[in-house]
Amino acid sequence: MPTEVIALRDVEKVYEVGPSEVRALDGVSVDVARGDYVAIMGPSGSGKSTLMNLIGCLDRPTRGSYRLNTREVGDLEDDELAEIRNTEIGFIFQTFNLLPRADALENVALPLVYAGIPREERGARARQTLEEVGLGDRLHHRPNEMSGGQRQRVAIARALVNRPSILLADEPTGNLDSRTGEEIMALVARLQERGNTILLVTHEQVLADRAARVLRLHDGKIVSDSRNRPLVP
């Protein structure tokens, strides 16, 4: 049977804005099994980004429980959260977030530097990961020497290089033309088939339809949880 990699129970996230409180998440409970492919949808202000930040250990819930691979996130120290972000979770952003003066190999190897991996192994793993996303011939190109699709592939390789169990993708095709976006989503699908757990924030129904499961948020609550196809153990 599939095992839960993410388990949230009655999670709330409240921000203080002057004398008022903003409840960005309001009693969210959801489980995500290992290997699932989940799209998170909702209008602006619905809580999508807040939920993604909590799942990615970039923030902590105000109340409630979040267990990641059975570990209670609220009990972890900052350095433990940083280690989880670097080893358990890969982030893919709409704006790529690449270092402009570094080539593809250096960008992809960066998480391995923080993980303390020796230089020779860093280079070998970064090269292998770039080859896996179809960029074996672009190792020494800088971001400004690559197309948008190639830059996003570098960003995906960087997210994969530490072999994380979870990939968080925030509007990964938002800055790409439709054809290139199609190629990137096909690559994401292959990663899920390989065993990665994928969480995708998107405004586009056509992208959500590719996912195995769709969560819809409104005013900080999950208002629907539907499945496009069953999760195969």
Helices and strands as residue ranges (DSSP letters): E 4-17, E 20-33, E 37-41, H 48-55, E 63-68, E 71-72, G 73-75, H 78-87, E 89-93, H 104-114, H 119-132, G 143-145, H 148-160, E 166-170, H 178-194, E 197-201, H 205-208, E 213-218, E 221-227
